[in-house]
Amino acid sequence: MTPPLIWTIAIACVFIAGIVRGLTGFGFAAISIIGLGLCWPLPQAVPLVLCLEIAASVMLVPAARSDAEWPLLRKLWIAAAVGVPIGVLALTRADAATMGVLVSLLIGGLALLGLARIKLKVGQGRLAPWLVGSVTGALIAAFSIGGPLVVAWLSHLGLRAGRLRATLILFFCAVDLAALLALAAAQAVPADIWPLALVLLLPTFAGLWVGQRLFHRVPAPTAERFTQWLLLGLAVIGLANVLHH
């Protein structure tokens, strides 16, 4: 692809991802990693997405603090801290093409689960937050994604839309930061991602601004279903791109 096409795809991708994140509290990384994975290699795209996710959280965290489900959130944070090193190991050791296929299959599979409204058995029992948190931490460090899993689980707990969104925002903020620091410690953060992240901050913030204003206008089930269809479509595109090369 030519540089103008690469930047067009990247800017459009993070703008749309920002709208979804501001509207639902999740989906930014899953949407971004597919789009940015078309533009740059996955080992470069993952820390780039994490940088943008953290920047997005800075904008959303203040309003989310008072509405989060704190007891549950603390369990998820602790569990995710166990999973992050596993994800770092996967990203730094696995083949980039294999990782690309896994990312697309994972996003597509989780999107299908969401669309089918299949209740995950992992959501049952006292060990559920520890299992979901640790697996999500590993997925975020390895692929910069993990949202669909924790969203599917939290949705079945019956949290109202505002509390669900706030809990997700705070969870992803902390885990994304931990994952990025772990990747940096493993020397898996390329130096050239910082100027890329700076350029993509503006469309990211613009998308967040739009999404936040849509939050009170678009019904939560409608927003969630739209996001799942979008993730499924992007997963198909991402898989086709990896297999084509």
C-alpha positions in Angstrom: 0.0 0.0 0.0 1.1 3.6 -0.6 1.8 5.9 2.4 -1.3 8.0 1.7 -3.6 4.9 1.7 -1.9 3.6 4.8 -2.6 6.8 6.7 -6.1 7.1 5.3 -6.9 3.6 6.7 -5.2 4.2 10.0 -6.9 7.6 10.6 -10.4 6.3 9.6 -9.9 3.2 11.8 -9.0 5.0 15.0 -11.7 7.6 14.5 -14.4 4.9 14.1 -12.8 2.9 17.0 -12.9 6.1 19.2 -16.6 6.6 18.5 -17.3 3.0 19.5 -15.2 3.3 22.7 -16.9 6.6 23.7 -20.3 5.0 23.1 -19.9 1.6 24.7 -16.7 1.7 26.8 -15.1 -1.1 24.7 -14.2 -2.1 21.2 -11.4 0.4 20.5 -8.5 -2.1 20.6 -10.3 -4.8 18.7 -11.3 -2.4 15.9 -7.9 -0.7 15.8 -5.8 -3.8 15.8 -7.5 -5.1 12.7 -7.2 -1.7 10.9 -3.7 -0.9 12.0 -2.6 -4.5 11.4 -3.4 -3.8 7.7 -1.0 -0.9 7.8 1.9 -2.1 10.0 3.3 -5.5 11.3 1.4 -6.8 14.4 4.4 -6.5 16.8 4.4 -2.7 15.9 0.6 -2.4 15.8 0.0 -3.9 19.3 2.0 -1.4 21.4 0.7 1.4 19.1 -2.9 0.4 19.9 -2.0 0.2 23.6 -0.6 3.8 23.5 -3.8 5.1 21.9 -6.0 3.1 24.4 -4.2 4.6 27.3 -4.6 8.1 25.9 -8.3 7.5 25.3 -8.7 6.3 28.9 -7.2 9.6 30.2 -10.2 11.4 28.6 -12.8 8.9 29.9 -11.5 7.9 33.4 -12.5 11.0 35.4 -16.2 10.6 34.7 -16.1 6.8 35.1 -14.6 6.7 38.6 -17.8 7.4 40.5 -19.9 4.8 38.6 -17.6 1.7 38.5 -18.3 -1.6 40.2 -15.2 -1.3 42.4 -15.2 -4.7 44.3 -15.4 -6.6 41.0 -12.9 -4.3 39.3 -10.2 -4.9 41.9 -10.5 -8.7 41.4 -10.3 -8.3 37.6 -7.2 -6.0 38.0 -5.3 -8.5 40.2 -6.2 -11.4 37.9 -5.1 -9.5 34.8 -1.7 -8.8 36.4 -1.1 -12.5 36.3 -2.1 -12.8 32.6 -0.1 -9.9 31.2 3.4 -11.6 31.4 2.0 -14.6 29.5 0.7 -12.3 26.8 4.1 -10.5 26.5 5.8 -13.9 26.1 3.4 -14.8 23.3 3.9 -11.6 21.4 7.6 -11.7 21.5 8.0 -15.4 20.7 5.2 -16.1 18.1 5.4 -15.7 14.4 3.7 -12.5 13.2 1.6 -14.2 10.5 0.3 -16.7 13.0 -0.5 -14.0 15.5 -2.4 -12.2 12.7 -4.6 -15.2 12.0 -5.2 -15.8 15.7 -6.2 -12.1 16.2 -8.8 -12.3 13.4 -10.2 -15.6 14.5 -10.4 -14.5 18.1 -12.2 -11.3 17.3 -14.5 -13.0 14.9 -15.4 -15.8 17.3 -16.1 -13.5 20.2 -18.2 -11.2 18.0 -20.3 -14.3 16.9 -20.7 -15.2 20.5 -22.0 -11.7 21.3 -24.4 -11.7 18.3 -25.7 -15.1 19.2 -26.0 -14.0 22.9 -24.4 -17.2 24.0 -23.8 -17.3 27.7 -20.3 -18.2 28.5 -19.9 -20.9 31.1 -16.8 -19.1 32.3 -19.2 -16.5 33.8 -20.4 -18.9 36.4 -18.9 -19.5 39.9 -16.7 -17.6 42.3 -13.6 -18.2 40.2 -15.1 -16.5 37.2 -13.6 -13.0 37.8 -10.1 -14.4 38.3 -10.3 -16.6 35.2 -11.8 -13.8 33.0 -9.4 -11.2 34.3 -6.2 -13.4 33.8 -7.2 -14.5 30.3 -8.1 -10.9 29.3 -4.7 -9.6 30.7 -2.9 -12.1 28.5 -5.0 -11.3 25.4 -4.4 -7.5 25.9 -0.6 -7.9 26.2 -0.4 -10.3 23.2 -2.9 -8.8 20.8 -4.0 -5.6 22.5 -7.5 -7.0 22.7 -9.6 -8.8 25.3 -12.6 -6.6 25.4 -15.1 -8.9 23.9 -14.4 -11.6 26.5 -14.7 -9.4 29.6 -17.7 -7.5 28.0 -19.6 -10.7 27.3 -19.0 -11.8 30.9 -19.9 -8.5 32.6 -23.0 -8.2 30.4 -24.4 -11.4 31.9 -24.0 -10.0 35.4 -26.8 -7.6 34.7 -24.9 -4.4 35.3 -26.7 -1.3 34.0 -25.2 0.3 30.9 -23.6 3.2 32.8 -22.0 1.0 35.5 -20.8 -1.5 32.9 -19.2 1.2 30.7 -17.5 2.8 33.7 -16.1 -0.5 35.0 -14.7 -1.4 31.5 -13.1 2.0 31.1 -11.2 1.8 34.4 -10.3 -1.9 33.8 -8.8 -1.3 30.4 -6.9 1.8 31.5 -5.0 0.0 34.1 -4.4 -3.2 32.2 -3.4 -1.4 29.0 -0.8 0.6 31.0 0.5 -2.6 32.6 0.8 -4.4 29.3 2.6 -1.5 27.7 5.1 -1.3 30.5 5.6 -5.0 30.4 6.3 -4.9 26.6 8.7 -2.0 27.2 10.6 -4.0 29.8 10.8 -6.9 27.3 12.2 -4.4 24.7 9.2 -5.1 22.5 8.1 -1.5 21.9 9.6 -0.1 18.7 10.9 3.4 19.0 9.1 4.5 15.8 5.6 4.0 17.3 5.7 7.2 19.3 5.5 9.6 16.3 2.8 7.4 14.9 0.8 7.5 18.1 1.1 11.3 18.2 -0.4 11.7 14.7 -3.2 9.3 15.5 -4.2 10.9 18.8 -6.3 13.7 17.1 -8.6 11.4 15.2 -8.8 9.1 18.3 -9.9 12.0 20.5 -12.3 13.2 17.8 -14.0 9.8 17.7 -14.2 9.7 21.5 -15.9 13.1 21.6 -18.5 11.9 19.1 -19.0 8.7 20.9 -19.6 10.3 24.3 -22.3 12.5 22.8 -24.0 9.5 21.3 -24.0 7.6 24.6 -27.2 9.1 25.9 -28.9 9.0 22.5 -28.2 5.5 21.2 -29.8 2.6 23.2 -27.1 0.3 24.7 -28.4 -2.9 23.0 -28.3 -1.2 19.6 -24.8 0.1 20.2 -23.5 -3.2 21.4 -25.0 -5.1 18.4 -23.6 -2.6 15.9 -20.2 -3.0 17.5 -20.3 -6.8 17.3 -21.3 -6.7 13.6 -18.5 -4.2 13.0 -15.9 -6.5 14.8 -17.1 -9.5 12.8 -16.7 -7.7 9.5 -13.2 -6.4 10.4 -12.2 -9.9 11.5 -13.1 -11.3 8.1 -11.1 -8.5 6.4 -8.1 -9.0 8.6 -8.1 -12.8 8.1 -8.4 -12.4 4.3 -5.5 -9.9 4.3 -3.2 -12.2 6.3 -4.0 -15.3 4.2 -3.5 -13.3 1.0 0.0 -12.5 2.0 
